[in-house]
Amino acid sequence: MAVREARNAHIDDVLTKGATTAACAELLQEAYPEATVRIFAVMRTLGFEPEIETVFDPVVGTIIRHPSGLTYRDP
């Protein structure tokens, strides 16, 4: 039997800064080091904005988790 590539998809409802999602992805990567971890979010916010003025098109980006625990989304 052939061994298939291990993949894991994490689906989040709303992505704000990405800290919780990045922490989940980090734990999954530690538990399954050979697996590819992908994250999908239904909605991404611009931060803690009081009003949503515009809805943007879907985007593909990267969440970078720094050793300090802070996260940065690009874009």
Secondary structure, DSSP 8 states (H G I E B T S, - for coil): ------EEEEEEEEESSSHHHHHHHHHHHHHSTTSEEEEEEEEE-SSS-SS----------EEEE-TTS-EEEE-
